[in-house]
Amino acid sequence: MNTHESPESVPTVNIRLWRADAIVLFDWLMSTDLNAVPITHPAQKQALADLLGRFEWACDTDVTASTEEEIAAAQEEVARDMGW
């Protein structure tokens, strides 16, 4: 979210994530250099940074404070459910 806009002033979308997906995404975002992620528009990098910020602000502390073992288990769980 742009820092000059308040959360109440922009339209929002609620997304329910499988807990394992949230752990995997949060861990990936925390360990990824967003400057190295291929993008076609600067807004894509900003949207990823916004997603990380929302995880840090809104997620249950058990997601953002996951241990290495919990992250590995979540990765296995998500990979097992890929279907492709």
mmCIF file as gemmi writes it, N, C-alpha and C atoms, coordinates in Angstrom:
data_model
loop_
_atom_site.group_PDB
_atom_site.id
_atom_site.type_symbol
_atom_site.label_atom_id
_atom_site.label_alt_id
_atom_site.label_comp_id
_atom_site.label_asym_id
_atom_site.label_entity_id
_atom_site.label_seq_id
_atom_site.pdbx_PDB_ins_code
_atom_site.Cartn_x
_atom_site.Cartn_y
_atom_site.Cartn_z
_atom_site.occupancy
_atom_site.B_iso_or_equiv
_atom_site.pdbx_formal_charge
_atom_site.auth_seq_id
_atom_site.auth_asym_id
_atom_site.pdbx_PDB_model_num
ATOM 1 N N . MET Axp A 1 ? 0.851 -1.169 0 1 0 ? 1 A 1
ATOM 2 C CA . MET Axp A 1 ? 0 0 0 1 0 ? 1 A 1
ATOM 3 C C . MET Axp A 1 ? 0.893 1.227 0 1 0 ? 1 A 1
ATOM 4 N N . ASN Axp A 2 ? 0.536 2.207 -0.773 1 0 ? 2 A 1
ATOM 5 C CA . ASN Axp A 2 ? 1.298 3.443 -0.782 1 0 ? 2 A 1
ATOM 6 C C . ASN Axp A 2 ? 1.252 4.065 0.596 1 0 ? 2 A 1
ATOM 7 N N . THR Axp A 3 ? 2.362 4.604 1.038 1 0 ? 3 A 1
ATOM 8 C CA . THR Axp A 3 ? 2.444 5.132 2.389 1 0 ? 3 A 1
ATOM 9 C C . THR Axp A 3 ? 1.608 6.388 2.574 1 0 ? 3 A 1
ATOM 10 N N . HIS Axp A 4 ? 1.237 7.058 1.485 1 0 ? 4 A 1
ATOM 11 C CA . HIS Axp A 4 ? 0.447 8.28 1.619 1 0 ? 4 A 1
ATOM 12 C C . HIS Axp A 4 ? -1.053 8.011 1.671 1 0 ? 4 A 1
ATOM 13 N N . GLU Axp A 5 ? -1.445 6.761 1.527 1 0 ? 5 A 1
ATOM 14 C CA . GLU Axp A 5 ? -2.868 6.416 1.585 1 0 ? 5 A 1
ATOM 15 C C . GLU Axp A 5 ? -3.156 5.659 2.874 1 0 ? 5 A 1
ATOM 16 N N . SER Axp A 6 ? -4.259 5.994 3.499 1 0 ? 6 A 1
ATOM 17 C CA . SER Axp A 6 ? -4.638 5.253 4.695 1 0 ? 6 A 1
ATOM 18 C C . SER Axp A 6 ? -5.328 3.965 4.277 1 0 ? 6 A 1
ATOM 19 N N . PRO Axp A 7 ? -5.257 2.914 5.116 1 0 ? 7 A 1
ATOM 20 C CA . PRO Axp A 7 ? -5.892 1.641 4.757 1 0 ? 7 A 1
ATOM 21 C C . PRO Axp A 7 ? -7.382 1.771 4.475 1 0 ? 7 A 1
ATOM 22 N N . GLU Axp A 8 ? -8.035 2.729 5.098 1 0 ? 8 A 1
ATOM 23 C CA . GLU Axp A 8 ? -9.471 2.891 4.913 1 0 ? 8 A 1
ATOM 24 C C . GLU Axp A 8 ? -9.811 3.554 3.577 1 0 ? 8 A 1
ATOM 25 N N . SER Axp A 9 ? -8.834 4.186 2.925 1 0 ? 9 A 1
ATOM 26 C CA . SER Axp A 9 ? -9.124 4.949 1.717 1 0 ? 9 A 1
ATOM 27 C C . SER Axp A 9 ? -8.976 4.15 0.425 1 0 ? 9 A 1
ATOM 28 N N . VAL Axp A 10 ? -8.519 2.915 0.509 1 0 ? 10 A 1
ATOM 29 C CA . VAL Axp A 10 ? -8.334 2.118 -0.704 1 0 ? 10 A 1
ATOM 30 C C . VAL Axp A 10 ? -9.211 0.875 -0.646 1 0 ? 10 A 1
ATOM 31 N N . PRO Axp A 11 ? -9.724 0.442 -1.796 1 0 ? 11 A 1
ATOM 32 C CA . PRO Axp A 11 ? -10.508 -0.798 -1.817 1 0 ? 11 A 1
ATOM 33 C C . PRO Axp A 11 ? -9.623 -1.987 -1.417 1 0 ? 11 A 1
ATOM 34 N N . THR Axp A 12 ? -10.194 -2.936 -0.718 1 0 ? 12 A 1
ATOM 35 C CA . THR Axp A 12 ? -9.439 -4.11 -0.289 1 0 ? 12 A 1
ATOM 36 C C . THR Axp A 12 ? -10.14 -5.388 -0.737 1 0 ? 12 A 1
ATOM 37 N N . VAL Axp A 13 ? -9.388 -6.48 -0.689 1 0 ? 13 A 1
ATOM 38 C CA . VAL Axp A 13 ? -9.892 -7.812 -1.014 1 0 ? 13 A 1
ATOM 39 C C . VAL Axp A 13 ? -9.462 -8.736 0.115 1 0 ? 13 A 1
ATOM 40 N N . ASN Axp A 14 ? -10.368 -9.531 0.622 1 0 ? 14 A 1
ATOM 41 C CA . ASN Axp A 14 ? -10.037 -10.516 1.649 1 0 ? 14 A 1
ATOM 42 C C . ASN Axp A 14 ? -9.758 -11.847 0.971 1 0 ? 14 A 1
ATOM 43 N N . ILE Axp A 15 ? -8.644 -12.461 1.336 1 0 ? 15 A 1
ATOM 44 C CA . ILE Axp A 15 ? -8.26 -13.758 0.782 1 0 ? 15 A 1
ATOM 45 C C . ILE Axp A 15 ? -7.999 -14.708 1.933 1 0 ? 15 A 1
ATOM 46 N N . ARG Axp A 16 ? -8.639 -15.863 1.886 1 0 ? 16 A 1
ATOM 47 C CA . ARG Axp A 16 ? -8.373 -16.889 2.889 1 0 ? 16 A 1
ATOM 48 C C . ARG Axp A 16 ? -7.346 -17.842 2.317 1 0 ? 16 A 1
ATOM 49 N N . LEU Axp A 17 ? -6.254 -18.033 3.063 1 0 ? 17 A 1
ATOM 50 C CA . LEU Axp A 17 ? -5.182 -18.925 2.636 1 0 ? 17 A 1
ATOM 51 C C . LEU Axp A 17 ? -5.127 -20.151 3.518 1 0 ? 17 A 1
ATOM 52 N N . TRP Axp A 18 ? -4.77 -21.242 2.921 1 0 ? 18 A 1
ATOM 53 C CA . TRP Axp A 18 ? -4.436 -22.427 3.667 1 0 ? 18 A 1
ATOM 54 C C . TRP Axp A 18 ? -3.233 -22.06 4.528 1 0 ? 18 A 1
ATOM 55 N N . ARG Axp A 19 ? -3.198 -22.442 5.791 1 0 ? 19 A 1
ATOM 56 C CA . ARG Axp A 19 ? -2.129 -22.038 6.714 1 0 ? 19 A 1
ATOM 57 C C . ARG Axp A 19 ? -0.761 -22.407 6.163 1 0 ? 19 A 1
ATOM 58 N N . ALA Axp A 20 ? -0.641 -23.597 5.591 1 0 ? 20 A 1
ATOM 59 C CA . ALA Axp A 20 ? 0.639 -24.021 5.03 1 0 ? 20 A 1
ATOM 60 C C . ALA Axp A 20 ? 1.074 -23.082 3.897 1 0 ? 20 A 1
ATOM 61 N N . ASP Axp A 21 ? 0.14 -22.667 3.054 1 0 ? 21 A 1
ATOM 62 C CA . ASP Axp A 21 ? 0.47 -21.704 1.993 1 0 ? 21 A 1
ATOM 63 C C . ASP Axp A 21 ? 0.965 -20.391 2.588 1 0 ? 21 A 1
ATOM 64 N N . ALA Axp A 22 ? 0.313 -19.925 3.635 1 0 ? 22 A 1
ATOM 65 C CA . ALA Axp A 22 ? 0.711 -18.672 4.273 1 0 ? 22 A 1
ATOM 66 C C . ALA Axp A 22 ? 2.13 -18.775 4.828 1 0 ? 22 A 1
ATOM 67 N N . ILE Axp A 23 ? 2.458 -19.893 5.445 1 0 ? 23 A 1
ATOM 68 C CA . ILE Axp A 23 ? 3.805 -20.086 5.989 1 0 ? 23 A 1
ATOM 69 C C . ILE Axp A 23 ? 4.825 -20.093 4.861 1 0 ? 23 A 1
ATOM 70 N N . VAL Axp A 24 ? 4.548 -20.838 3.786 1 0 ? 24 A 1
ATOM 71 C CA . VAL Axp A 24 ? 5.475 -20.921 2.664 1 0 ? 24 A 1
ATOM 72 C C . VAL Axp A 24 ? 5.662 -19.554 2.016 1 0 ? 24 A 1
ATOM 73 N N . LEU Axp A 25 ? 4.565 -18.843 1.774 1 0 ? 25 A 1
ATOM 74 C CA . LEU Axp A 25 ? 4.662 -17.524 1.155 1 0 ? 25 A 1
ATOM 75 C C . LEU Axp A 25 ? 5.404 -16.529 2.043 1 0 ? 25 A 1
ATOM 76 N N . PHE Axp A 26 ? 5.077 -16.512 3.323 1 0 ? 26 A 1
ATOM 77 C CA . PHE Axp A 26 ? 5.747 -15.592 4.235 1 0 ? 26 A 1
ATOM 78 C C . PHE Axp A 26 ? 7.244 -15.877 4.289 1 0 ? 26 A 1
ATOM 79 N N . ASP Axp A 27 ? 7.615 -17.147 4.415 1 0 ? 27 A 1
ATOM 80 C CA . ASP Axp A 27 ? 9.024 -17.518 4.463 1 0 ? 27 A 1
ATOM 81 C C . ASP Axp A 27 ? 9.723 -17.105 3.172 1 0 ? 27 A 1
ATOM 82 N N . TRP Axp A 28 ? 9.096 -17.35 2.027 1 0 ? 28 A 1
ATOM 83 C CA . TRP Axp A 28 ? 9.692 -16.983 0.739 1 0 ? 28 A 1
ATOM 84 C C . TRP Axp A 28 ? 9.867 -15.474 0.629 1 0 ? 28 A 1
ATOM 85 N N . LEU Axp A 29 ? 8.833 -14.728 0.992 1 0 ? 29 A 1
ATOM 86 C CA . LEU Axp A 29 ? 8.931 -13.268 0.91 1 0 ? 29 A 1
ATOM 87 C C . LEU Axp A 29 ? 10.002 -12.715 1.834 1 0 ? 29 A 1
ATOM 88 N N . MET Axp A 30 ? 10.143 -13.31 3.012 1 0 ? 30 A 1
ATOM 89 C CA . MET Axp A 30 ? 11.157 -12.848 3.965 1 0 ? 30 A 1
ATOM 90 C C . MET Axp A 30 ? 12.576 -13.14 3.469 1 0 ? 30 A 1
ATOM 91 N N . SER Axp A 31 ? 12.74 -14.197 2.677 1 0 ? 31 A 1
ATOM 92 C CA . SER Axp A 31 ? 14.083 -14.604 2.262 1 0 ? 31 A 1
ATOM 93 C C . SER Axp A 31 ? 14.413 -14.199 0.823 1 0 ? 31 A 1
ATOM 94 N N . THR Axp A 32 ? 13.494 -13.537 0.149 1 0 ? 32 A 1
ATOM 95 C CA . THR Axp A 32 ? 13.689 -13.18 -1.248 1 0 ? 32 A 1
ATOM 96 C C . THR Axp A 32 ? 14.138 -11.737 -1.395 1 0 ? 32 A 1
ATOM 97 N N . ASP Axp A 33 ? 15.119 -11.526 -2.255 1 0 ? 33 A 1
ATOM 98 C CA . ASP Axp A 33 ? 15.531 -10.181 -2.623 1 0 ? 33 A 1
ATOM 99 C C . ASP Axp A 33 ? 14.553 -9.711 -3.695 1 0 ? 33 A 1
ATOM 100 N N . LEU Axp A 34 ? 13.636 -8.851 -3.322 1 0 ? 34 A 1
ATOM 101 C CA . LEU Axp A 34 ? 12.615 -8.404 -4.271 1 0 ? 34 A 1
ATOM 102 C C . LEU Axp A 34 ? 13.222 -7.687 -5.477 1 0 ? 34 A 1
ATOM 103 N N . ASN Axp A 35 ? 14.436 -7.194 -5.334 1 0 ? 35 A 1
ATOM 104 C CA . ASN Axp A 35 ? 15.107 -6.567 -6.475 1 0 ? 35 A 1
ATOM 105 C C . ASN Axp A 35 ? 15.546 -7.602 -7.511 1 0 ? 35 A 1
ATOM 106 N N . ALA Axp A 36 ? 15.625 -8.874 -7.112 1 0 ? 36 A 1
ATOM 107 C CA . ALA Axp A 36 ? 16.052 -9.938 -8.02 1 0 ? 36 A 1
ATOM 108 C C . ALA Axp A 36 ? 14.871 -10.679 -8.65 1 0 ? 36 A 1
ATOM 109 N N . VAL Axp A 37 ? 13.661 -10.416 -8.199 1 0 ? 37 A 1
ATOM 110 C CA . VAL Axp A 37 ? 12.479 -11.084 -8.743 1 0 ? 37 A 1
ATOM 111 C C . VAL Axp A 37 ? 12.154 -10.476 -10.106 1 0 ? 37 A 1
ATOM 112 N N . PRO Axp A 38 ? 12.002 -11.317 -11.133 1 0 ? 38 A 1
ATOM 113 C CA . PRO Axp A 38 ? 11.68 -10.766 -12.455 1 0 ? 38 A 1
ATOM 114 C C . PRO Axp A 38 ? 10.297 -10.097 -12.444 1 0 ? 38 A 1
ATOM 115 N N . ILE Axp A 39 ? 10.251 -8.873 -12.905 1 0 ? 39 A 1
ATOM 116 C CA . ILE Axp A 39 ? 8.994 -8.133 -12.973 1 0 ? 39 A 1
ATOM 117 C C . ILE Axp A 39 ? 8.888 -7.466 -14.337 1 0 ? 39 A 1
ATOM 118 N N . THR Axp A 40 ? 7.659 -7.157 -14.718 1 0 ? 40 A 1
ATOM 119 C CA . THR Axp A 40 ? 7.445 -6.409 -15.961 1 0 ? 40 A 1
ATOM 120 C C . THR Axp A 40 ? 6.936 -5.007 -15.677 1 0 ? 40 A 1
ATOM 121 N N . HIS Axp A 41 ? 6.633 -4.737 -14.404 1 0 ? 41 A 1
ATOM 122 C CA . HIS Axp A 41 ? 6.18 -3.408 -14 1 0 ? 41 A 1
ATOM 123 C C . HIS Axp A 41 ? 6.552 -3.202 -12.533 1 0 ? 41 A 1
ATOM 124 N N . PRO Axp A 42 ? 7.003 -2.008 -12.15 1 0 ? 42 A 1
ATOM 125 C CA . PRO Axp A 42 ? 7.385 -1.751 -10.757 1 0 ? 42 A 1
ATOM 126 C C . PRO Axp A 42 ? 6.272 -2.037 -9.751 1 0 ? 42 A 1
ATOM 127 N N . ALA Axp A 43 ? 5.031 -1.949 -10.177 1 0 ? 43 A 1
ATOM 128 C CA . ALA Axp A 43 ? 3.917 -2.216 -9.265 1 0 ? 43 A 1
ATOM 129 C C . ALA Axp A 43 ? 3.922 -3.662 -8.776 1 0 ? 43 A 1
ATOM 130 N N . GLN Axp A 44 ? 4.472 -4.577 -9.559 1 0 ? 44 A 1
ATOM 131 C CA . GLN Axp A 44 ? 4.526 -5.983 -9.139 1 0 ? 44 A 1
ATOM 132 C C . GLN Axp A 44 ? 5.423 -6.142 -7.918 1 0 ? 44 A 1
ATOM 133 N N . LYS Axp A 45 ? 6.579 -5.486 -7.936 1 0 ? 45 A 1
ATOM 134 C CA . LYS Axp A 45 ? 7.478 -5.541 -6.773 1 0 ? 45 A 1
ATOM 135 C C . LYS Axp A 45 ? 6.821 -4.878 -5.574 1 0 ? 45 A 1
ATOM 136 N N . GLN Axp A 46 ? 6.156 -3.765 -5.792 1 0 ? 46 A 1
ATOM 137 C CA . GLN Axp A 46 ? 5.475 -3.076 -4.688 1 0 ? 46 A 1
ATOM 138 C C . GLN Axp A 46 ? 4.368 -3.944 -4.11 1 0 ? 46 A 1
ATOM 139 N N . ALA Axp A 47 ? 3.63 -4.641 -4.97 1 0 ? 47 A 1
ATOM 140 C CA . ALA Axp A 47 ? 2.552 -5.514 -4.489 1 0 ? 47 A 1
ATOM 141 C C . ALA Axp A 47 ? 3.113 -6.645 -3.627 1 0 ? 47 A 1
ATOM 142 N N . LEU Axp A 48 ? 4.268 -7.201 -4.008 1 0 ? 48 A 1
ATOM 143 C CA . LEU Axp A 48 ? 4.891 -8.229 -3.173 1 0 ? 48 A 1
ATOM 144 C C . LEU Axp A 48 ? 5.334 -7.662 -1.829 1 0 ? 48 A 1
ATOM 145 N N . ALA Axp A 49 ? 5.898 -6.469 -1.848 1 0 ? 49 A 1
ATOM 146 C CA . ALA Axp A 49 ? 6.298 -5.814 -0.597 1 0 ? 49 A 1
ATOM 147 C C . ALA Axp A 49 ? 5.074 -5.529 0.271 1 0 ? 49 A 1
ATOM 148 N N . ASP Axp A 50 ? 3.977 -5.116 -0.36 1 0 ? 50 A 1
ATOM 149 C CA . ASP Axp A 50 ? 2.734 -4.881 0.382 1 0 ? 50 A 1
ATOM 150 C C . ASP Axp A 50 ? 2.21 -6.173 1 1 0 ? 50 A 1
ATOM 151 N N . LEU Axp A 51 ? 2.283 -7.274 0.236 1 0 ? 51 A 1
ATOM 152 C CA . LEU Axp A 51 ? 1.84 -8.571 0.752 1 0 ? 51 A 1
ATOM 153 C C . LEU Axp A 51 ? 2.664 -8.967 1.97 1 0 ? 51 A 1
ATOM 154 N N . LEU Axp A 52 ? 3.966 -8.798 1.889 1 0 ? 52 A 1
ATOM 155 C CA . LEU Axp A 52 ? 4.815 -9.098 3.039 1 0 ? 52 A 1
ATOM 156 C C . LEU Axp A 52 ? 4.422 -8.248 4.236 1 0 ? 52 A 1
ATOM 157 N N . GLY Axp A 53 ? 4.193 -6.97 3.997 1 0 ? 53 A 1
ATOM 158 C CA . GLY Axp A 53 ? 3.773 -6.088 5.089 1 0 ? 53 A 1
ATOM 159 C C . GLY Axp A 53 ? 2.46 -6.518 5.712 1 0 ? 53 A 1
ATOM 160 N N . ARG Axp A 54 ? 1.531 -6.96 4.892 1 0 ? 54 A 1
ATOM 161 C CA . ARG Axp A 54 ? 0.243 -7.424 5.419 1 0 ? 54 A 1
ATOM 162 C C . ARG Axp A 54 ? 0.414 -8.703 6.228 1 0 ? 54 A 1
ATOM 163 N N . PHE Axp A 55 ? 1.287 -9.588 5.767 1 0 ? 55 A 1
ATOM 164 C CA . PHE Axp A 55 ? 1.581 -10.79 6.55 1 0 ? 55 A 1
ATOM 165 C C . PHE Axp A 55 ? 2.12 -10.392 7.913 1 0 ? 55 A 1
ATOM 166 N N . GLU Axp A 56 ? 3.065 -9.486 7.934 1 0 ? 56 A 1
ATOM 167 C CA . GLU Axp A 56 ? 3.678 -9.073 9.192 1 0 ? 56 A 1
ATOM 168 C C . GLU Axp A 56 ? 2.672 -8.378 10.1 1 0 ? 56 A 1
ATOM 169 N N . TRP Axp A 57 ? 1.756 -7.64 9.53 1 0 ? 57 A 1
ATOM 170 C CA . TRP Axp A 57 ? 0.796 -6.866 10.307 1 0 ? 57 A 1
ATOM 171 C C . TRP Axp A 57 ? -0.401 -7.701 10.741 1 0 ? 57 A 1
ATOM 172 N N . ALA Axp A 58 ? -0.908 -8.56 9.863 1 0 ? 58 A 1
ATOM 173 C CA . ALA Axp A 58 ? -2.2 -9.176 10.101 1 0 ? 58 A 1
ATOM 174 C C . ALA Axp A 58 ? -2.176 -10.663 10.426 1 0 ? 58 A 1
ATOM 175 N N . CYS Axp A 59 ? -1.113 -11.361 10.112 1 0 ? 59 A 1
ATOM 176 C CA . CYS Axp A 59 ? -1.123 -12.812 10.306 1 0 ? 59 A 1
ATOM 177 C C . CYS Axp A 59 ? -1.005 -13.185 11.77 1 0 ? 59 A 1
ATOM 178 N N . ASP Axp A 60 ? -1.522 -14.363 12.042 1 0 ? 60 A 1
ATOM 179 C CA . ASP Axp A 60 ? -1.339 -14.923 13.373 1 0 ? 60 A 1
ATOM 180 C C . ASP Axp A 60 ? 0.153 -15.024 13.645 1 0 ? 60 A 1
ATOM 181 N N . THR Axp A 61 ? 0.551 -14.788 14.864 1 0 ? 61 A 1
ATOM 182 C CA . THR Axp A 61 ? 1.971 -14.834 15.177 1 0 ? 61 A 1
ATOM 183 C C . THR Axp A 61 ? 2.559 -16.216 14.945 1 0 ? 61 A 1
ATOM 184 N N . ASP Axp A 62 ? 1.73 -17.261 14.948 1 0 ? 62 A 1
ATOM 185 C CA . ASP Axp A 62 ? 2.283 -18.592 14.695 1 0 ? 62 A 1
ATOM 186 C C . ASP Axp A 62 ? 2.725 -18.746 13.239 1 0 ? 62 A 1
ATOM 187 N N . VAL Axp A 63 ? 2.209 -17.952 12.325 1 0 ? 63 A 1
ATOM 188 C CA . VAL Axp A 63 ? 2.662 -17.995 10.937 1 0 ? 63 A 1
ATOM 189 C C . VAL Axp A 63 ? 3.963 -17.22 10.801 1 0 ? 63 A 1
ATOM 190 N N . THR Axp A 64 ? 3.999 -16.016 11.303 1 0 ? 64 A 1
ATOM 191 C CA . THR Axp A 64 ? 5.186 -15.182 11.153 1 0 ? 64 A 1
ATOM 192 C C . THR Axp A 64 ? 6.332 -15.627 12.051 1 0 ? 64 A 1
ATOM 193 N N . ALA Axp A 65 ? 6.06 -16.428 13.041 1 0 ? 65 A 1
ATOM 194 C CA . ALA Axp A 65 ? 7.099 -16.924 13.949 1 0 ? 65 A 1
ATOM 195 C C . ALA Axp A 65 ? 7.343 -18.414 13.77 1 0 ? 65 A 1
ATOM 196 N N . SER Axp A 66 ? 7.066 -18.928 12.583 1 0 ? 66 A 1
ATOM 197 C CA . SER Axp A 66 ? 7.236 -20.362 12.32 1 0 ? 66 A 1
ATOM 198 C C . SER Axp A 66 ? 8.697 -20.77 12.448 1 0 ? 66 A 1
ATOM 199 N N . THR Axp A 67 ? 8.897 -21.947 13.011 1 0 ? 67 A 1
ATOM 200 C CA . THR Axp A 67 ? 10.249 -22.5 13.139 1 0 ? 67 A 1
ATOM 201 C C . THR Axp A 67 ? 10.672 -23.114 11.804 1 0 ? 67 A 1
ATOM 202 N N . GLU Axp A 68 ? 11.959 -23.421 11.681 1 0 ? 68 A 1
ATOM 203 C CA . GLU Axp A 68 ? 12.468 -24.073 10.474 1 0 ? 68 A 1
ATOM 204 C C . GLU Axp A 68 ? 11.741 -25.398 10.232 1 0 ? 68 A 1
ATOM 205 N N . GLU Axp A 69 ? 11.449 -26.125 11.297 1 0 ? 69 A 1
ATOM 206 C CA . GLU Axp A 69 ? 10.74 -27.399 11.169 1 0 ? 69 A 1
ATOM 207 C C . GLU Axp A 69 ? 9.318 -27.184 10.653 1 0 ? 69 A 1
ATOM 208 N N . GLU Axp A 70 ? 8.639 -26.157 11.164 1 0 ? 70 A 1
ATOM 209 C CA . GLU Axp A 70 ? 7.28 -25.859 10.706 1 0 ? 70 A 1
ATOM 210 C C . GLU Axp A 70 ? 7.28 -25.408 9.244 1 0 ? 70 A 1
ATOM 211 N N . ILE Axp A 71 ? 8.292 -24.654 8.86 1 0 ? 71 A 1
ATOM 212 C CA . ILE Axp A 71 ? 8.401 -24.206 7.468 1 0 ? 71 A 1
ATOM 213 C C . ILE Axp A 71 ? 8.627 -25.411 6.557 1 0 ? 71 A 1
ATOM 214 N N . ALA Axp A 72 ? 9.522 -26.303 6.944 1 0 ? 72 A 1
ATOM 215 C CA . ALA Axp A 72 ? 9.786 -27.504 6.145 1 0 ? 72 A 1
ATOM 216 C C . ALA Axp A 72 ? 8.532 -28.365 6.03 1 0 ? 72 A 1
ATOM 217 N N . ALA Axp A 73 ? 7.796 -28.516 7.117 1 0 ? 73 A 1
ATOM 218 C CA . ALA Axp A 73 ? 6.559 -29.303 7.091 1 0 ? 73 A 1
ATOM 219 C C . ALA Axp A 73 ? 5.521 -28.641 6.182 1 0 ? 73 A 1
ATOM 220 N N . ALA Axp A 74 ? 5.415 -27.323 6.247 1 0 ? 74 A 1
ATOM 221 C CA . ALA Axp A 74 ? 4.461 -26.605 5.392 1 0 ? 74 A 1
ATOM 222 C C . ALA Axp A 74 ? 4.851 -26.749 3.925 1 0 ? 74 A 1
ATOM 223 N N . GLN Axp A 75 ? 6.146 -26.664 3.628 1 0 ? 75 A 1
ATOM 224 C CA . GLN Axp A 75 ? 6.6 -26.843 2.249 1 0 ? 75 A 1
ATOM 225 C C . GLN Axp A 75 ? 6.242 -28.225 1.733 1 0 ? 75 A 1
ATOM 226 N N . GLU Axp A 76 ? 6.456 -29.243 2.554 1 0 ? 76 A 1
ATOM 227 C CA . GLU Axp A 76 ? 6.092 -30.611 2.157 1 0 ? 76 A 1
ATOM 228 C C . GLU Axp A 76 ? 4.585 -30.737 1.934 1 0 ? 76 A 1
ATOM 229 N N . GLU Axp A 77 ? 3.818 -30.162 2.829 1 0 ? 77 A 1
ATOM 230 C CA . GLU Axp A 77 ? 2.355 -30.223 2.729 1 0 ? 77 A 1
ATOM 231 C C . GLU Axp A 77 ? 1.857 -29.554 1.451 1 0 ? 77 A 1
ATOM 232 N N . VAL Axp A 78 ? 2.389 -28.381 1.152 1 0 ? 78 A 1
ATOM 233 C CA . VAL Axp A 78 ? 1.966 -27.653 -0.051 1 0 ? 78 A 1
ATOM 234 C C . VAL Axp A 78 ? 2.425 -28.392 -1.305 1 0 ? 78 A 1
ATOM 235 N N . ALA Axp A 79 ? 3.656 -28.886 -1.313 1 0 ? 79 A 1
ATOM 236 C CA . ALA Axp A 79 ? 4.171 -29.601 -2.473 1 0 ? 79 A 1
ATOM 237 C C . ALA Axp A 79 ? 3.38 -30.872 -2.744 1 0 ? 79 A 1
ATOM 238 N N . ARG Axp A 80 ? 2.934 -31.518 -1.689 1 0 ? 80 A 1
ATOM 239 C CA . ARG Axp A 80 ? 2.161 -32.748 -1.831 1 0 ? 80 A 1
ATOM 240 C C . ARG Axp A 80 ? 0.808 -32.467 -2.474 1 0 ? 80 A 1
ATOM 241 N N . ASP Axp A 81 ? 0.297 -31.263 -2.307 1 0 ? 81 A 1
ATOM 242 C CA . ASP Axp A 81 ? -1.039 -30.898 -2.793 1 0 ? 81 A 1
ATOM 243 C C . ASP Axp A 81 ? -0.98 -30.191 -4.162 1 0 ? 81 A 1
ATOM 244 N N . MET Axp A 82 ? 0.179 -30.179 -4.802 1 0 ? 82 A 1
ATOM 245 C CA . MET Axp A 82 ? 0.34 -29.4 -6.036 1 0 ? 82 A 1
ATOM 246 C C . MET Axp A 82 ? -0.557 -29.878 -7.164 1 0 ? 82 A 1
ATOM 247 N N . GLY Axp A 83 ? -0.558 -31.151 -7.461 1 0 ? 83 A 1
ATOM 248 C CA . GLY Axp A 83 ? -1.433 -31.658 -8.513 1 0 ? 83 A 1
ATOM 249 C C . GLY Axp A 83 ? -0.987 -31.313 -9.928 1 0 ? 83 A 1
ATOM 250 N N . TRP Axp A 84 ? 0.211 -30.785 -10.093 1 0 ? 84 A 1
ATOM 251 C CA . TRP Axp A 84 ? 0.736 -30.526 -11.453 1 0 ? 84 A 1
ATOM 252 C C . TRP Axp A 84 ? 2.211 -30.722 -11.517 1 0 ? 84 A 1
